Amino acid sequence: MLRKYSGLILGSLLLVTVGCNKTANMRASSESRQAFMLAGDSMQFATVPAGAAGSPRRFIAVHHKLEVIAPESGLPKAWESVIAYCGTIECTVVSSNLVTKTGDAAPSGNVSLRVSPRDVKKLFDQVEKQGQIAQHATESEDKTTTVLDTEARIKNLTSFRDSLRSMQTKPSVSVKDLVEIQQQLTEVQSQLDSETAQRKILANETENVAVDITFTAERGRTSRSAWTPIGDALRESGSNLAASVAWLITAIVTIIPWLVLIVPLFWLLGKLWRRLRRKASSAAG
């Protein structure tokens, strides 16, 4: 009886074992797929911005150049107004310069800013209040490749640095190897600091908008009378006379040193010529 059902019992145990193994394999496979999907999602998040699934993220550096014509008397105030407004938004003044009116030279100024993209329009609206925007040029530069290469170097250098630090803690490392590891660690850390600084510069260029504003004074129109050409001619004649006198003085100053040599030379030549004539006259008589 027992021998009769032994085959059935063994078959049932085999089916149970196979089913358990298949369930375990399916669970492990499911966990592996989930882990792979999570890893893929994390990698995709690093290269694709939010709201732009399926398209790689681009790093674009945008640069605006504006020329503003403002009244001559109000130009310094317009320049100060733009700088003051920059402090009320997400904006940084990189450089600024103001040249006041000196003599016939009109005042001028320029400002270089770094502005958050969402505040660029606010800045332009403020600039339009200061005068007429005579010129507005925009430049864009794709720095995606540079940013990705820099980030890859930072990642590799960080991993290499961490590996060197872990090697330092091993008790089997000799003193010689420890010195070499320390030297290499110093070099790697220096390279990592340089790449990190470069990444910050790229972030400032691609995450903010560069704006250069040049302020030019508006020239007022003056009416010309009928006597204006005569006045211009008198001024030009005086200028020409002064230029001629200056040229004559220059010529005299240039010739005087040569007169010290030329006058005695001509005197000697004249004396020699008279002597030769007297000899010729005596020989002929």
C-alpha positions in Angstrom: 0.0 0.0 0.0 2.8 2.4 1.0 4.8 1.4 -2.0 1.7 2.1 -4.2 1.4 5.7 -3.1 5.1 6.5 -2.7 5.4 7.5 -6.4 2.4 9.8 -6.1 3.9 11.5 -3.0 7.3 12.0 -4.6 5.7 13.5 -7.7 3.7 15.9 -5.6 6.8 17.0 -3.7 8.6 17.6 -6.9 5.8 19.8 -8.3 5.7 21.8 -5.1 9.5 22.3 -5.2 9.4 23.4 -8.9 6.5 25.8 -8.2 8.4 27.4 -5.3 11.5 27.8 -7.4 9.5 29.3 -10.3 7.8 31.7 -7.9 11.1 32.7 -6.4 12.7 33.3 -9.8 9.7 35.3 -10.9 9.9 37.4 -7.8 13.6 38.0 -8.3 13.1 38.8 -11.9 10.3 41.3 -11.0 12.6 42.9 -8.4 15.4 43.1 -11.0 13.1 44.8 -13.5 11.9 47.2 -10.8 15.5 48.1 -9.9 16.4 48.5 -13.5 13.4 50.8 -14.1 14.2 52.9 -11.1 17.8 53.2 -12.3 16.6 54.2 -15.7 14.3 56.7 -14.3 17.0 58.3 -12.2 19.4 58.5 -15.2 16.6 60.0 -17.3 15.8 62.6 -14.6 19.5 63.8 -14.7 19.3 64.6 -18.4 15.7 65.5 -19.0 14.1 68.5 -17.3 10.7 68.4 -15.7 7.9 68.8 -18.2 10.1 67.8 -21.2 10.1 64.0 -21.1 11.6 62.4 -24.1 13.9 65.4 -25.0 17.4 65.9 -23.6 18.0 69.0 -21.5 19.9 71.8 -23.2 22.2 74.3 -21.5 21.9 77.6 -23.4 23.8 80.8 -22.6 21.7 83.9 -23.6 23.2 87.4 -24.0 21.3 90.6 -24.6 22.9 93.9 -25.7 20.9 97.1 -25.4 21.7 100.7 -26.4 19.6 103.3 -24.6 19.4 106.9 -25.7 18.5 109.2 -22.8 18.4 112.9 -22.3 21.9 114.4 -21.6 20.8 115.9 -18.3 19.0 112.7 -17.2 21.5 110.1 -18.3 23.2 109.7 -14.8 19.8 109.3 -13.2 18.8 106.7 -15.7 22.0 104.8 -15.2 21.5 104.8 -11.4 17.8 103.8 -11.7 18.7 100.6 -13.6 21.3 99.6 -11.1 18.9 100.4 -8.2 16.1 98.3 -9.8 18.5 95.4 -10.3 18.7 95.1 -6.5 14.9 94.6 -6.3 14.8 91.5 -8.5 16.9 88.4 -9.0 19.8 90.3 -10.6 23.5 90.8 -10.0 25.6 93.8 -11.2 28.7 92.4 -12.8 30.3 95.8 -13.7 29.2 99.4 -14.2 30.8 102.6 -15.5 29.6 106.2 -15.8 31.4 109.0 -17.6 30.2 112.5 -16.7 30.1 115.4 -19.1 33.5 117.0 -19.5 33.8 120.0 -21.9 32.3 119.1 -25.2 32.2 115.4 -24.4 28.7 114.1 -23.6 28.1 111.8 -20.6 27.8 108.1 -21.2 27.5 104.9 -19.1 27.2 101.1 -19.3 26.0 98.3 -17.0 26.6 94.5 -17.2 24.1 92.4 -15.4 23.2 88.8 -14.7 19.4 88.4 -14.5 17.1 85.4 -13.7 15.2 84.4 -16.9 11.8 85.1 -15.2 12.9 88.7 -14.4 14.3 89.7 -17.8 11.1 91.2 -19.0 10.7 93.2 -15.8 14.2 94.6 -16.3 13.5 95.5 -19.9 10.3 97.3 -18.9 12.3 99.4 -16.4 14.9 100.2 -19.0 12.3 101.4 -21.5 11.2 104.0 -18.9 14.7 105.6 -18.9 14.9 106.4 -22.6 14.6 105.1 -26.1 16.0 101.6 -26.8 17.9 102.3 -30.1 19.3 98.8 -30.5 18.6 95.4 -29.0 20.7 92.4 -30.0 20.4 88.9 -28.7 23.0 86.1 -28.8 22.6 82.4 -27.8 25.3 79.8 -27.3 24.7 76.1 -26.8 27.0 74.9 -24.0 25.3 71.5 -23.4 28.4 69.5 -24.5 30.7 71.5 -22.3 28.4 71.2 -19.3 27.9 67.4 -19.7 31.7 66.9 -20.2 32.4 68.9 -17.1 29.9 67.0 -15.0 31.3 63.6 -16.3 34.8 64.7 -15.3 33.6 65.7 -11.8 31.8 62.4 -11.4 34.9 60.4 -12.4 37.3 62.5 -10.3 35.0 62.2 -7.3 34.9 58.4 -7.6 38.6 58.2 -8.1 39.2 60.4 -5.0 36.9 58.3 -2.9 38.8 55.1 -4.0 42.1 56.7 -3.1 40.8 57.6 0.3 39.6 54.1 0.9 43.0 52.7 -0.1 44.6 54.9 2.6 42.6 53.2 5.4 43.8 49.7 4.5 46.3 48.3 7.0 48.3 46.5 4.4 49.4 49.7 2.6 53.1 50.3 2.9 54.6 53.7 3.7 55.8 54.1 0.1 52.4 53.3 -1.3 50.8 55.7 1.2 53.0 58.5 0.1 52.2 57.9 -3.6 48.5 57.7 -2.8 48.7 61.0 -0.9 50.4 62.7 -3.8 47.9 61.4 -6.3 45.1 62.3 -4.0 46.3 65.9 -3.8 46.5 66.1 -7.6 43.0 64.6 -8.1 41.5 67.0 -5.5 43.1 69.9 -7.3 41.6 68.8 -10.6 38.3 68.3 -8.9 38.3 71.8 -7.5 39.1 73.2 -10.9 36.3 71.3 -12.6 33.8 72.3 -9.8 34.7 76.0 -10.2 34.3 75.6 -14.0 30.9 74.1 -13.5 29.8 77.0 -11.3 30.8 79.4 -14.0 28.8 77.4 -16.6 25.8 77.4 -14.2 26.0 81.2 -13.9 26.1 81.5 -17.7 23.3 79.1 -18.5 21.0 79.6 -15.6 21.1 83.4 -15.7 20.8 85.8 -18.7 23.6 88.2 -19.4 22.4 91.8 -20.1 24.8 94.6 -21.3 23.2 98.1 -21.4 24.9 101.1 -23.0 23.6 104.6 -22.2 24.2 107.3 -24.8 23.3 111.0 -24.4 20.7 112.5 -26.8 22.1 115.4 -28.7 19.8 118.5 -28.8 19.2 120.1 -32.2 20.4 123.8 -32.4 19.1 126.2 -35.0 21.7 127.7 -37.5 21.4 131.4 -38.3 22.4 133.0 -41.6 25.7 134.2 -40.0 26.7 130.8 -38.8 28.8 130.0 -42.0 30.7 133.2 -41.6 31.5 132.4 -37.9 32.6 128.9 -39.0 34.8 130.4 -41.7 36.5 132.8 -39.2 37.1 130.0 -36.8 38.6 127.8 -39.6 40.7 130.7 -40.9 42.1 131.2 -37.4 42.8 127.6 -37.1 44.6 127.5 -40.5 46.6 130.6 -39.6 47.7 129.0 -36.3 48.6 125.8 -38.2 50.7 127.7 -40.7 52.6 129.6 -38.0 53.2 126.3 -36.2 54.6 124.8 -39.4 56.9 127.9 -40.0 58.3 127.6 -36.4 58.9 124.0 -36.9 60.8 124.6 -40.2 62.9 127.3 -38.7 63.8 125.2 -35.6 64.7 122.4 -38.0 66.9 124.5 -40.2 68.9 126.5 -37.5 71.2 123.6 -36.6 72.2 123.1 -40.2 72.9 126.9 -40.7 75.9 126.5 -38.3 77.5 124.2 -40.9 76.1 125.6 -44.1 77.1 129.3 -43.6 80.8 128.6 -42.9 80.9 126.1 -45.8 79.5 128.7 -48.2 82.0 131.3 -46.9 84.9 129.0 -47.5 83.7 128.0 -50.9 83.3 131.7 -51.9 86.8 132.6 -50.6 88.3 129.6 -52.5 86.4 130.7 -55.7 87.8 134.2 -55.5 91.3 133.0 -55.0 91.0 130.7 -58.0 89.8 133.6 -60.1 92.7 135.8 -59.1 95.2 133.1 -60.0 93.5 132.6 -63.3 93.6 136.3 -64.0 97.3 136.6 -63.0 98.2 133.6 -65.3 96.3 135.2 -68.2 98.1 138.6 -67.7 
